[in-house]
Amino acid sequence: MAMVFINKAVLMQYSHSMSLLTVQQLATAFLIHLGRVMGYSKTRGFNLETAKKLFLVSFFYNANVASALASLKGVNIPMYIAIKRLTPLAVLIAGFFRGKGRPPRQVSLSVFFIAAGVLIAALGDFSFDLYGYSMAFTSVFFQTMYLVLVEKSGAEDGLSSIEIMFYNSILSLPFLLFVIILTGEFPDSLVLLIAKINSFSFLMLLVISLVMGIVLNYTMFLCTIVNSALTTTIVGVLKGVVSTVSRSTLHPKEVPPSSYLPYVCTSLHRNLFASLCRHSGFSYWVG
């Protein structure tokens, strides 16, 4: 949740979202490589065959982050997080088409509760921005795809979360460099970044954003590999309550009353979810 606020603060001063993502991927690849060289990590070196297998993971990951950053320019934080709560529903549907079979009724009901709350909240958003909403919904699709692929890579290829992060960063760089050149961000974004880092406050925000991005990716990939894509998305729902309450306290006019409905539905969902974990065979769907 905190990362959303940090990214919002960075983008308010440095609007080149794709360049920001490029810097994060460079930092990730460098730190993982440095850790392996210095003996702090037991990850394997770069392998072309593995890279080919993880190409789609990298593509969908970057498409997700890019669309998410773009949506934050037009959607307030509580509504952005609310829309992202549709991801469990998308993962549930993707799992069905991947051959996992029909999920238990309790799982379906709990996820549908969240989705219903999101739709109601969107109808009550007084600051509706078509572009922002479109990017947020696009981000939901891309996040679903890369989480499903990460789950598959961990289960079938035996890759660790750090190794997936490393390959994801390396494979992302050519695509990101192409995009920032094509969109005209580069070289202006580089000049602006050099000028901005002279400000201590911006430098701290940038460093925090990079560190939090790396930690978030690691924990998210680890959760997906150890458990499942659905588990990762459902755990992510819990941060929405704190985000909405925090934002409504700081800027109450930006948060319509209907924004609370997804989290009322989330409370119902959590009860169903906990009951299901205790009394039924839920491991097939959520690890």
Backbone hydrogen bonds in HBPLUS format (Angstrom, degrees):
<---DONOR---> <-ACCEPTOR-->    atom                        ^
c    i                          cat <-CA-CA->   ^        H-A-AA   ^      H-
h    n   atom  resd res      DA  || num        DHA   H-A  angle D-A-AA Bond
n    s   type  num  typ     dist DA aas  dist angle  dist       angle   num
A0004-VAL N   A0001-MET O   3.05 MM   3  5.52 134.9  2.26 109.1 120.0     1
A0006-ILE N   A0002-ALA O   2.99 MM   4  6.31 158.6  2.03 151.4 158.0     2
A0007-ASN N   A0003-MET O   2.82 MM   4  5.95 167.3  1.84 152.2 155.5     3
A0008-LYS N   A0004-VAL O   2.98 MM   4  6.10 153.3  2.06 141.0 148.8     4
A0009-ALA N   A0005-PHE O   2.98 MM   4  6.22 153.8  2.05 144.6 151.4     5
A0010-VAL N   A0006-ILE O   2.90 MM   4  6.22 154.3  1.96 151.2 158.6     6
A0011-LEU N   A0007-ASN O   2.86 MM   4  6.02 166.6  1.88 153.0 156.5     7
A0012-MET N   A0008-LYS O   3.08 MM   4  6.23 135.8  2.28 139.6 150.3     8
A0013-GLN N   A0010-VAL O   3.03 MM   3  5.47 142.4  2.18 107.9 118.1     9
A0014-TYR N   A0010-VAL O   2.71 MM   4  5.81 142.3  1.85 148.2 161.0    10
A0017-SER N   A0015-SER O   2.99 MM   2  5.72 121.5  2.35 112.2  95.8    11
A0020-LEU N   A0016-HIS O   3.08 MM   4  6.34 150.3  2.17 147.5 156.4    12
A0021-LEU N   A0017-SER O   3.02 MM   4  6.32 150.7  2.11 144.0 151.5    13
A0022-THR N   A0018-MET O   2.98 MM   4  6.24 148.3  2.08 140.9 149.5    14
A0023-VAL N   A0019-SER O   3.04 MM   4  6.33 156.8  2.09 148.8 153.7    15
A0024-GLN N   A0020-LEU O   3.12 MM   4  6.40 154.6  2.18 144.0 150.9    16
A0025-GLN N   A0021-LEU O   3.03 MM   4  6.31 156.0  2.09 149.3 154.9    17
A0026-LEU N   A0022-THR O   2.98 MM   4  6.22 155.5  2.04 149.3 156.2    18
A0027-ALA N   A0023-VAL O   2.98 MM   4  6.18 161.3  2.01 149.7 154.5    19
A0028-THR N   A0024-GLN O   2.95 MM   4  6.16 154.8  2.01 145.7 152.7    20
A0029-ALA N   A0025-GLN O   3.01 MM   4  6.17 172.6  2.02 151.7 153.1    21
A0030-PHE N   A0026-LEU O   3.01 MM   4  6.10 162.6  2.04 149.1 154.5    22
A0031-LEU N   A0027-ALA O   2.99 MM   4  6.08 166.3  2.01 149.5 153.1    23
A0032-ILE N   A0028-THR O   3.06 MM   4  6.21 164.7  2.08 153.7 157.8    24
A0033-HIS N   A0029-ALA O   3.01 MM   4  6.06 161.9  2.05 146.2 151.7    25
A0034-LEU N   A0030-PHE O   2.84 MM   4  5.98 158.3  1.89 148.7 155.4    26
A0035-GLY N   A0031-LEU O   2.90 MM   4  6.04 154.7  1.96 142.6 149.6    27
A0036-ARG N   A0032-ILE O   3.01 MM   4  6.27 149.4  2.11 144.6 152.4    28
A0037-VAL N   A0033-HIS O   2.95 MM   4  6.20 163.6  1.98 153.7 157.8    29
A0038-MET N   A0034-LEU O   2.96 MM   4  6.08 156.9  2.02 149.2 155.3    30
A0040-TYR N   A0035-GLY O   2.74 MM   5  4.92 131.6  1.98 157.9 161.3    31
A0041-SER N   A0035-GLY O   3.14 MM   6  5.39 134.3  2.36 121.9 116.5    32
A0039-GLY N   A0036-ARG O   3.19 MM   3  5.11 154.4  2.26  98.5 106.0    33
A0051-ALA N   A0047-ASN O   2.98 MM   4  6.20 153.0  2.05 149.4 158.0    34
A0052-LYS N   A0048-LEU O   3.01 MM   4  6.31 148.9  2.10 147.6 154.9    35
A0053-LYS N   A0049-GLU O   3.23 MM   4  6.54 152.0  2.31 141.9 148.7    36
A0054-LEU N   A0050-THR O   3.08 MM   4  6.36 140.7  2.25 144.7 155.3    37
A0055-PHE N   A0052-LYS O   3.40 MM   3  5.28 166.6  2.42 101.0 104.2    38
A0058-SER N   A0054-LEU O   3.12 MM   4  6.40 162.8  2.15 155.0 158.4    39
A0059-PHE N   A0055-PHE O   2.95 MM   4  6.25 157.3  2.01 149.7 156.6    40
A0060-PHE N   A0056-LEU O   2.96 MM   4  6.08 177.5  1.96 154.4 154.6    41
A0061-TYR N   A0057-VAL O   2.93 MM   4  5.97 151.6  2.01 144.9 153.8    42
A0062-ASN N   A0058-SER O   3.05 MM   4  6.17 171.4  2.05 152.0 153.5    43
A0063-ALA N   A0059-PHE O   3.01 MM   4  6.18 156.6  2.06 147.6 155.0    44
A0064-ASN N   A0060-PHE O   2.92 MM   4  5.99 149.1  2.02 140.2 148.1    45
A0065-VAL N   A0061-TYR O   2.98 MM   4  6.32 166.3  2.00 155.8 158.1    46
A0066-ALA N   A0062-ASN O   2.90 MM   4  5.92 164.1  1.92 148.0 153.1    47
A0067-SER N   A0063-ALA O   3.07 MM   4  6.09 162.2  2.11 141.1 146.0    48
A0068-ALA N   A0064-ASN O   2.89 MM   4  6.03 149.9  1.99 146.9 156.2    49
A0069-LEU N   A0065-VAL O   2.89 MM   4  6.08 164.2  1.92 153.1 156.4    50
A0070-ALA N   A0066-ALA O   3.01 MM   4  6.16 154.8  2.07 142.7 150.2    51
A0071-SER N   A0067-SER O   2.95 MM   4  6.07 147.8  2.05 139.7 147.8    52
A0072-LEU N   A0068-ALA O   3.24 MM   4  6.51 141.9  2.40 143.9 152.5    53
A0073-LYS N   A0070-ALA O   3.21 MM   3  5.67 157.5  2.26 108.6 115.4    54
A0074-GLY N   A0071-SER O   3.02 MM   3  5.62 156.8  2.07 115.4 122.0    55
A0075-VAL N   A0071-SER O   2.94 MM   4  5.95 135.9  2.14 153.8 167.4    56
A0080-TYR N   A0076-ASN O   2.95 MM   4  6.14 155.1  2.01 155.9 164.0    57
A0081-ILE N   A0077-ILE O   2.96 MM   4  6.17 167.2  1.98 161.0 162.9    58
A0082-ALA N   A0078-PRO O   2.91 MM   4  6.06 149.2  2.00 140.0 149.5    59
A0083-ILE N   A0079-MET O   2.91 MM   4  6.11 160.5  1.95 149.3 153.1    60
A0084-LYS N   A0080-TYR O   3.04 MM   4  6.32 154.4  2.11 146.7 153.9    61
A0085-ARG N   A0082-ALA O   3.02 MM   3  5.22 147.2  2.13 101.5 111.9    62
A0086-LEU N   A0083-ILE O   3.02 MM   3  5.81 160.9  2.06 121.5 124.5    63
A0087-THR N   A0084-LYS O   3.10 MM   3  5.73 167.6  2.11 117.0 120.4    64
A0090-ALA N   A0086-LEU O   3.14 MM   4  6.51 157.6  2.19 150.9 157.7    65
A0091-VAL N   A0087-THR O   2.81 MM   4  6.06 159.7  1.85 161.3 167.0    66
A0092-LEU N   A0088-PRO O   2.83 MM   4  5.98 152.2  1.90 144.4 152.5    67
A0093-ILE N   A0089-LEU O   3.01 MM   4  6.28 158.2  2.06 149.5 154.1    68
A0094-ALA N   A0090-ALA O   2.90 MM   4  6.11 159.0  1.94 146.2 152.7    69
A0095-GLY N   A0091-VAL O   2.83 MM   4  5.98 154.8  1.89 147.9 154.5    70
A0096-PHE N   A0092-LEU O   3.16 MM   4  6.41 147.6  2.27 140.0 148.1    71
A0097-PHE N   A0093-ILE O   3.13 MM   4  6.50 157.0  2.18 150.4 155.5    72
A0098-ARG N   A0094-ALA O   2.95 MM   4  6.16 128.1  2.22 139.9 154.5    73
A0100-LYS N   A0095-GLY O   3.07 MM   5  5.61 160.5  2.11 162.9 157.9    74
A0099-GLY N   A0096-PHE O   3.21 MM   3  5.50 159.6  2.25 105.1 110.8    75
A0107-VAL N   A0104-PRO O   3.09 MM   3  5.39 122.0  2.44 103.6 117.2    76
A0108-SER N   A0104-PRO O   3.16 MM   4  6.53 164.4  2.19 156.9 160.5    77
A0109-LEU N   A0105-ARG O   2.92 MM   4  6.13 165.5  1.94 154.8 158.6    78
A0110-SER N   A0106-GLN O   3.03 MM   4  6.13 161.7  2.07 145.3 150.2    79
A0111-VAL N   A0107-VAL O   3.10 MM   4  6.31 161.3  2.14 152.7 157.2    80
A0112-PHE N   A0108-SER O   2.91 MM   4  6.06 157.7  1.96 150.4 157.3    81
A0113-PHE N   A0109-LEU O   2.95 MM   4  6.13 144.5  2.08 146.0 154.7    82
A0115-ALA N   A0111-VAL O   3.12 MM   4  6.48 163.9  2.15 150.5 154.6    83
A0116-ALA N   A0112-PHE O   2.89 MM   4  6.04 159.5  1.93 150.7 155.6    84
A0117-GLY N   A0113-PHE O   3.12 MM   4  6.36 157.1  2.17 145.6 151.4    85
A0118-VAL N   A0114-ILE O   3.02 MM   4  6.34 151.7  2.10 151.3 159.4    86
A0119-LEU N   A0115-ALA O   3.15 MM   4  6.44 161.1  2.19 151.8 155.3    87
A0120-ILE N   A0116-ALA O   3.14 MM   4  6.38 159.0  2.19 149.4 154.9    88
A0121-ALA N   A0117-GLY O   2.97 MM   4  6.13 156.8  2.03 145.9 152.5    89
A0122-ALA N   A0118-VAL O   2.95 MM   4  6.21 153.4  2.02 149.6 156.8    90
A0123-LEU N   A0119-LEU O   3.21 MM   4  6.46 148.3  2.32 141.9 149.2    91
A0124-GLY N   A0121-ALA O   3.07 MM   3  5.26 137.3  2.26 100.2 112.2    92
A0125-ASP N   A0122-ALA O   3.27 MM   3  5.27 168.4  2.28 106.2 108.4    93
A0133-TYR N   A0129-ASP O   2.92 MM   4  6.12 164.9  1.94 160.8 165.0    94
A0134-SER N   A0130-LEU O   2.89 MM   4  6.01 158.4  1.93 148.5 155.1    95
A0135-MET N   A0131-TYR O   2.98 MM   4  6.22 160.6  2.02 153.4 157.8    96
A0136-ALA N   A0132-GLY O   3.02 MM   4  6.22 150.4  2.11 143.0 151.4    97
A0137-PHE N   A0133-TYR O   2.96 MM   4  6.21 163.5  1.99 156.1 159.0    98
A0138-THR N   A0134-SER O   2.96 MM   4  6.11 152.3  2.03 143.6 152.1    99
A0139-SER N   A0135-MET O   2.90 MM   4  6.05 147.9  2.00 140.3 149.0   100
A0140-VAL N   A0136-ALA O   3.12 MM   4  6.48 143.2  2.26 140.5 149.7   101
A0141-PHE N   A0137-PHE O   3.31 MM   4  6.70 155.6  2.37 145.6 150.0   102
A0142-PHE N   A0138-THR O   3.08 MM   4  6.43 166.2  2.10 155.2 158.1   103
A0143-GLN N   A0139-SER O   2.85 MM   4  5.96 160.8  1.89 151.8 157.3   104
A0144-THR N   A0140-VAL O   3.06 MM   4  6.20 156.8  2.12 145.4 151.5   105
A0145-MET N   A0141-PHE O   3.12 MM   4  6.43 159.0  2.17 149.5 154.6   106
A0146-TYR N   A0142-PHE O   3.05 MM   4  6.34 166.1  2.07 155.3 157.8   107
A0147-LEU N   A0143-GLN O   3.03 MM   4  6.08 159.0  2.07 149.8 155.5   108
A0148-VAL N   A0144-THR O   3.09 MM   4  6.18 160.4  2.13 148.3 153.6   109
A0149-LEU N   A0145-MET O   3.10 MM   4  6.28 152.9  2.17 143.0 150.5   110
A0150-VAL N   A0146-TYR O   2.84 MM   4  6.01 148.7  1.94 142.4 151.0   111
A0151-GLU N   A0147-LEU O   2.97 MM   4  6.17 162.1  2.01 148.5 152.8   112
A0152-LYS N   A0148-VAL O   3.10 MM   4  6.31 153.7  2.17 139.2 146.3   113
A0153-SER N   A0149-LEU O   2.85 MM   4  6.07 154.5  1.91 146.4 153.3   114
A0154-GLY N   A0150-VAL O   2.95 MM   4  6.16 161.7  1.98 154.9 158.7   115
A0155-ALA N   A0151-GLU O   3.10 MM   4  6.21 156.3  2.16 144.5 150.9   116
A0156-GLU N   A0152-LYS O   2.89 MM   4  5.87 167.3  1.91 153.0 156.8   117
A0157-ASP N   A0153-SER O   2.92 MM   4  5.16 146.1  2.03 126.8 137.6   118
A0164-ILE N   A0160-SER O   3.05 MM   4  6.34 158.0  2.10 149.5 155.4   119
A0165-MET N   A0161-SER O   2.95 MM   4  6.16 154.9  2.01 143.1 150.4   120
A0166-PHE N   A0162-ILE O   2.91 MM   4  6.15 154.3  1.98 147.3 154.0   121
A0167-TYR N   A0163-GLU O   3.02 MM   4  6.27 171.5  2.03 155.3 156.2   122
A0168-ASN N   A0164-ILE O   2.86 MM   4  5.88 155.3  1.92 145.6 153.8   123
A0169-SER N   A0165-MET O   2.94 MM   4  6.11 153.6  2.01 146.1 152.2   124
A0170-ILE N   A0166-PHE O   3.05 MM   4  6.32 168.3  2.06 154.7 157.2   125
A0171-LEU N   A0167-TYR O   2.90 MM   4  5.95 170.5  1.91 154.2 157.3   126
A0172-SER N   A0168-ASN O   3.01 MM   4  5.94 131.7  2.25 133.4 145.7   127
A0176-LEU N   A0172-SER O   2.89 MM   4  6.05 165.6  1.91 163.7 168.6   128
A0177-LEU N   A0173-LEU O   2.88 MM   4  5.96 164.6  1.91 156.6 160.7   129
A0178-PHE N   A0174-PRO O   3.02 MM   4  6.15 157.2  2.07 145.0 151.2   130
A0179-VAL N   A0175-PHE O   3.00 MM   4  6.26 155.2  2.07 146.5 153.3   131
A0180-ILE N   A0176-LEU O   2.94 MM   4  6.18 169.0  1.95 157.3 159.0   132
A0181-ILE N   A0177-LEU O   3.16 MM   4  6.22 145.5  2.28 141.0 149.6   133
A0182-LEU N   A0178-PHE O   2.88 MM   4  5.99 158.8  1.92 146.5 153.4   134
A0183-THR N   A0179-VAL O   2.84 MM   4  5.94 162.8  1.87 156.2 159.8   135
A0185-GLU N   A0180-ILE O   2.91 MM   5  4.96 114.7  2.35 140.4 156.3   136
A0186-PHE N   A0180-ILE O   2.95 MM   6  5.50 166.6  1.97 133.9 133.3   137
A0184-GLY N   A0181-ILE O   3.26 MM   3  5.18 148.2  2.36  95.9 105.3   138
A0189-SER N   A0185-GLU O   2.59 MM   4  5.29 156.5  1.64 158.5 162.9   139
A0190-LEU N   A0187-PRO O   3.03 MM   3  5.30 124.3  2.35 103.8 117.7   140
A0191-VAL N   A0187-PRO O   3.10 MM   4  6.47 161.3  2.14 158.2 163.3   141
A0192-LEU N   A0188-ASP O   2.92 MM   4  6.12 163.0  1.95 152.3 157.0   142
A0193-LEU N   A0189-SER O   2.89 MM   4  5.99 153.1  1.97 139.3 147.3   143
A0194-ILE N   A0190-LEU O   3.00 MM   4  6.21 161.1  2.03 150.4 154.4   144
A0195-ALA N   A0191-VAL O   3.09 MM   4  6.33 152.5  2.17 142.7 150.4   145
A0196-LYS N   A0192-LEU O   2.80 MM   4  6.00 152.1  1.87 149.9 158.2   146
A0197-ILE N   A0193-LEU O   3.00 MM   4  6.15 154.9  2.06 152.8 157.2   147
A0198-ASN N   A0195-ALA O   3.44 MM   3  5.83 158.5  2.49 104.6 110.7   148
A0199-SER N   A0196-LYS O   2.85 MM   3  5.66 164.9  1.88 123.9 129.1   149
A0203-LEU N   A0199-SER O   2.96 MM   4  6.15 161.7  1.99 154.7 160.6   150
A0204-MET N   A0200-PHE O   2.95 MM   4  6.16 156.1  2.01 149.1 154.7   151
A0205-LEU N   A0201-SER O   3.08 MM   4  6.33 157.5  2.13 143.8 149.9   152
A0206-LEU N   A0202-PHE O   2.84 MM   4  6.07 157.9  1.89 153.2 159.3   153
A0207-VAL N   A0203-LEU O   2.93 MM   4  6.13 166.0  1.95 151.5 154.8   154
A0208-ILE N   A0204-MET O   2.93 MM   4  6.05 165.6  1.95 150.5 154.9   155
A0209-SER N   A0205-LEU O   2.89 MM   4  6.01 155.9  1.95 144.2 151.4   156
A0210-LEU N   A0206-LEU O   2.93 MM   4  6.19 156.3  1.99 151.0 156.9   157
A0211-VAL N   A0207-VAL O   2.93 MM   4  6.15 168.9  1.94 155.8 158.5   158
A0212-MET N   A0208-ILE O   2.86 MM   4  5.93 166.9  1.88 151.8 156.2   159
A0213-GLY N   A0209-SER O   2.94 MM   4  5.97 148.2  2.04 138.7 147.7   160
A0214-ILE N   A0210-LEU O   3.04 MM   4  6.29 155.1  2.10 148.2 153.9   161
A0215-VAL N   A0211-VAL O   2.96 MM   4  6.21 168.0  1.98 155.2 158.4   162
A0216-LEU N   A0212-MET O   2.83 MM   4  5.86 159.2  1.87 144.6 151.3   163
A0217-ASN N   A0213-GLY O   3.02 MM   4  6.13 161.6  2.05 143.1 147.9   164
A0218-TYR N   A0214-ILE O   3.01 MM   4  6.22 159.9  2.05 148.2 153.9   165
A0219-THR N   A0215-VAL O   2.99 MM   4  6.21 174.0  1.99 157.6 158.5   166
A0220-MET N   A0216-LEU O   2.89 MM   4  5.93 155.4  1.95 148.6 156.4   167
A0221-PHE N   A0217-ASN O   2.88 MM   4  5.96 165.6  1.90 150.3 154.1   168
A0222-LEU N   A0218-TYR O   2.88 MM   4  6.01 159.3  1.93 148.5 155.2   169
A0223-CYS N   A0219-THR O   2.90 MM   4  5.98 162.4  1.93 144.0 148.7   170
A0224-THR N   A0220-MET O   3.03 MM   4  6.16 157.1  2.08 143.8 150.2   171
A0225-ILE N   A0221-PHE O   2.96 MM   4  6.14 155.1  2.02 149.2 155.3   172
A0226-VAL N   A0222-LEU O   2.92 MM   4  6.01 173.1  1.92 157.3 159.6   173
A0227-ASN N   A0223-CYS O   2.84 MM   4  5.60 155.8  1.90 140.3 148.4   174
A0232-THR N   A0228-SER O   3.22 MM   4  6.51 162.1  2.25 148.6 152.5   175
A0233-THR N   A0229-ALA O   3.14 MM   4  6.43 159.1  2.19 149.7 154.5   176
A0234-ILE N   A0230-LEU O   2.99 MM   4  6.16 156.6  2.04 150.9 157.4   177
A0235-VAL N   A0231-THR O   2.95 MM   4  6.11 162.8  1.98 156.1 160.4   178
A0236-GLY N   A0232-THR O   3.16 MM   4  6.30 147.8  2.27 137.8 146.5   179
A0237-VAL N   A0234-ILE O   3.08 MM   3  5.23 143.9  2.22 100.5 110.9   180
A0238-LEU N   A0235-VAL O   3.21 MM   3  5.81 144.5  2.35 113.5 120.7   181
A0240-GLY N   A0237-VAL O   3.04 MM   3  5.70 157.9  2.09 119.2 125.9   182
A0243-SER N   A0239-LYS O   3.13 MM   4  6.33 162.8  2.16 153.1 158.5   183
A0244-THR N   A0240-GLY O   2.98 MM   4  6.08 169.0  1.99 152.2 154.4   184
A0245-VAL N   A0241-VAL O   3.06 MM   4  6.22 169.1  2.07 154.0 157.3   185
A0246-SER N   A0242-VAL O   2.91 MM   4  5.96 159.6  1.95 147.4 153.6   186
A0247-ARG N   A0243-SER O   2.91 MM   4  6.05 166.7  1.93 152.0 155.8   187
A0248-SER N   A0244-THR O   2.86 MM   4  5.92 160.2  1.90 149.3 155.3   188
A0249-THR N   A0245-VAL O   3.07 MM   4  6.12 139.4  2.24 138.3 148.0   189
A0250-LEU N   A0246-SER O   3.10 MM   4  6.37 156.0  2.16 147.8 153.8   190
A0251-HIS N   A0247-ARG O   2.74 MM   4  5.72 167.4  1.75 156.1 160.5   191
A0254-GLU N   A0251-HIS O   3.08 MM   3  5.73 153.0  2.15 120.1 127.3   192
A0255-VAL N   A0252-PRO O   3.36 MM   3  5.56 156.3  2.42 103.9 110.5   193
A0259-SER N   A0256-PRO O   2.90 MM   3  5.59 163.3  1.93 122.8 128.5   194
A0260-TYR N   A0257-PRO O   3.17 MM   3  6.01 167.5  2.18 122.4 125.6   195
A0261-LEU N   A0258-SER O   3.11 MM   3  5.43 152.7  2.18 107.6 115.4   196
A0263-TYR N   A0260-TYR O   3.06 MM   3  5.54 131.7  2.30 109.7 122.0   197
A0264-VAL N   A0260-TYR O   3.10 MM   4  6.48 137.4  2.28 146.5 159.1   198
A0264-VAL N   A0261-LEU O   3.16 MM   3  4.99 128.0  2.45  94.0 107.7   199
A0265-CYS N   A0261-LEU O   2.95 MM   4  6.20 164.4  1.98 154.9 158.7   200
A0266-THR N   A0262-PRO O   2.82 MM   4  6.02 132.8  2.04 126.2 140.4   201
A0267-SER N   A0263-TYR O   3.05 MM   4  6.17 145.3  2.17 132.5 139.0   202
A0268-LEU N   A0264-VAL O   3.31 MM   4  6.73 155.4  2.38 144.5 150.0   203
A0269-HIS N   A0265-CYS O   2.87 MM   4  6.14 154.5  1.93 145.1 153.4   204
A0270-ARG N   A0266-THR O   2.77 MM   4  6.03 150.3  1.85 151.3 158.5   205
A0271-ASN N   A0267-SER O   3.28 MM   4  6.55 154.2  2.35 144.1 149.3   206
A0272-LEU N   A0268-LEU O   3.14 MM   4  6.48 162.0  2.17 151.0 155.7   207
A0273-PHE N   A0269-HIS O   2.75 MM   4  5.92 159.8  1.79 152.7 159.4   208
A0274-ALA N   A0270-ARG O   2.84 MM   4  5.97 166.4  1.86 150.5 153.1   209
A0275-SER N   A0271-ASN O   3.02 MM   4  6.11 162.5  2.05 145.3 150.6   210
A0276-LEU N   A0272-LEU O   2.89 MM   4  6.02 154.1  1.95 146.1 153.7   211
A0277-CYS N   A0273-PHE O   2.98 MM   4  6.24 154.1  2.05 148.0 154.6   212
A0278-ARG N   A0274-ALA O   3.20 MM   4  6.44 145.9  2.32 143.5 151.7   213
A0279-HIS N   A0275-SER O   3.02 MM   4  6.15 152.5  2.10 150.2 157.4   214
A0280-SER N   A0276-LEU O   2.96 MM   4  5.37 140.0  2.12 148.4 147.7   215
A0282-PHE N   A0280-SER O   2.94 MM   2  5.67 125.2  2.24 110.9  94.8   216
A0285-TRP N   A0282-PHE O   3.00 MM   3  5.68 139.2  2.17 116.7 126.5   217
A0286-VAL N   A0282-PHE O   3.06 MM   4  6.24 165.7  2.08 159.8 164.4   218
A0287-GLY N   A0283-SER O   2.93 MM   4  4.46 125.2  2.23 129.8 127.0   219
